Amino acid sequence: MKNSLQRATSVLFMAGIMLACDSKEGLQPQAHDANVYQQINHRMMTEMDKMKDTNDPDNDFSMMMRMHHQGAIDMSNEELKSGDNQAMKAMAQQVITAQTSEISQFNQFLQNHTPVPITAGSTYNAEEMESMMKMMRAQDVRILTGDSDVDYAQLLIDHHQSALEMAMSELKHGDDAQIRQMATKIIEDQKKEIGMLQDWLKTNKNY
């Protein structure tokens, strides 16, 4: 990933801190740098920034998605540890189970695949970078309160949306049948989970 991604993370991170420090009718927002889920996401972004693009969409999607999935797993493990709501804890376990399995599939593919750069590879990587930038922008304007269940639901929506968009780019530019099938499943699963998270937040968010 490009160094500009890391610079953008820093700028948006500070914007999120400024937003979170504002008060609204007695609401006590949590500064983004103090939020454990944001800390997980920023660690994930640091790891992604180290990745060297190969301009092979199947290869780069697999490498990026396994890091992206690990971020979701880390968030979900935190929810299992700190959350109280049974629906959100069930969602967290569902994410861990599904995405651990998919990481194994990506690892197996990468072990047996030799990257072949293509002209469209640079276009794919630009789209991939934009999807991550959109995730950061969305997360950095979230009102975080320190409520593990609510913050997990909010930030996982943005995390899922970026995975969904990355998978759509894979379908546009990728060629490998197995990875395209995985991308299709990611789109289906994460659209469904985004809907579930949004419905839960309508009833349970504390602001």
N, C-alpha and C positions, 0 to 999 in steps of 0.2 A: 504494500500500500504506500501511497505517496506521503511524503513528509507534510504536505499541506493538510492532510487529514488530522495529523497530530496537532498542528497549529490551530486548526478550526476547533478541535476538541477543547483546547485551552480557552479560546475566546468564548465559545458557547457555555463552557463550564462557569466562567465568571459571570456571564449574563444570568445563568440559572441561580447563582448565589444571590445576586442582587434582587431577583424576583422573589426568592424564598424568604428574604429578610423583611419583606413588606408585610404589614399586618392587615387583616380584613375582618372587621366585626368580631374581634376577639379570637380569630383563628390564629394558631401558633404554628406557622409553617416551619419546616425543618430546612436548614441550609443544605444545599445539594451536596456539599463536600462532606457533610456529616451523615448522609444517607447511605446505608450499607449497600443498597441495590445500585445506587449510582457509582459507588466505589467499585463494585463488581464490573459494571459496564465500562468504566474507564480503564480498568485492568485489561478487559477484553479488547478495547480499542488499541491499547498499547501493543498487545500481541499481534493484532491484525496489521498494525502499521509496520511491523517488522517483515511481513510477508513479501517475497519477491514475486511479482507477476511473471507468468510464463507466456501469456497471450494465447494459451490453450483454454478456452472457456470451461470445458469439462474438468480440467485439472484445477484451474483457479477457483471455480465454484466449489469443488470438493474441499480444497484446502481452507477456503474462507468459511464455508458452512460448518466444518467441524469445529472451528474456533467459535463461531457464532453460536452453535449448539452448546458448546461447553459453557459459554456465558449464561445461556438459559438454564442449564443444569445447575450452575453455581447459584443463580438467583433462586431456583426452586428448592435447593437444599437449605438455603437461608430461610425460605418461607416455612419449610417443614420444621426448622429449629425454632423460629421466632413467631410464626403466625398462630392465630387462634381460630380462625374460621375454617370449618371442616370442608366447605366447598372449595376454598382456595388451597387448602392442604391437599385435597384430592386432585385438583388441577396440577399442583406442583409435582405430585407423584406421577401423574400421567405424562407430564413433560419429561421428567427424568427417564422414565421407562422408554418412551418413544425415541427420544433424541440420543440416548446412550446407544440404542440399537443402530440408529442411523450413522452415528460416528464410527461404529465398527464397520459398517458397509463402506463408508467413505475411505477409511483406512485401508481396507482390502483393495478397493479400486486403485488407490494411489500407489500401493505396493507393486501393482502389476501394470501400471500405465506409464508410458513414456510421453512426456508433454510434446505436442506438435503445435508450434505457434501458427496461427492463421491471421489473416488480415483483420477479420472481425474481432480478434482477441482484444485489441486495444479499445474498441467500442464497448465490448462487454465489461472490461475493467473500469471504464469511465462510468458506466451505468451502475456497476457494483459500488463504486465509491460514492456516487450520488445517493444511493439508497441508504448508505451508512450515515451520510451527512444529514439526510432527512430524519433519520432516527434520532440523531443527537439534537437536532433542532427541536423535535417534538418533546424529547425528554427534558430538555433544559428549560421548557416553559411549563412543565408540570408543577402543580402545587403539591409538595411532599410534606407530610405531617408526622412522619415517624411511625404511623400505624402500618405494621408489616403487611397486613392483608391488602389494604387499599393501595399502598405504594407498589407492592408486587404486581397487583392487577394492572395498575396504570402503566407501569414501565414495561411489563410483559407485552401489553398491546403494541407499544411502539417497537419493541424488539421483534415480535412476530411479524409486524408489517414490513420491516426491513428484510426479513428472511423471505417473505412472500414475494417481494419485489426482486430480490436476487434470484429467486427460483424462476420468476417470469423471464428474466434476462437470460438465464440458462436455456430455457425453452426456445428463445429467439436465436441464440447463437451457438448452443451446444450441439454435439453430434452423437455422443455415446448413448445408446439405448437405455442402459441401466441408470445412468445419472439423470437422463431426461425423465425416466419413470419416477425416480426419487424426487425430482423437482416438482413433478405433478402432484405427488402425494403430500409434499410439504405445503404446497399451495392449498390443497383441499383441507388438510388438518389444521393449518394455522388460520385460515379463514373461519373455520368452525369455532376454534378456540377464541379468536378475537371477538366473535359474536357473543360467546358465553361470558367472557370477561366484561364486555360492555354492559350486558344485561345485569351482571352481578353488581357492577359499580353504580348503576342507576338506583339500586335499592340500598346499597351499603356504604357509599362514599360519605365521608364525614365533613363535607364542606359544601 
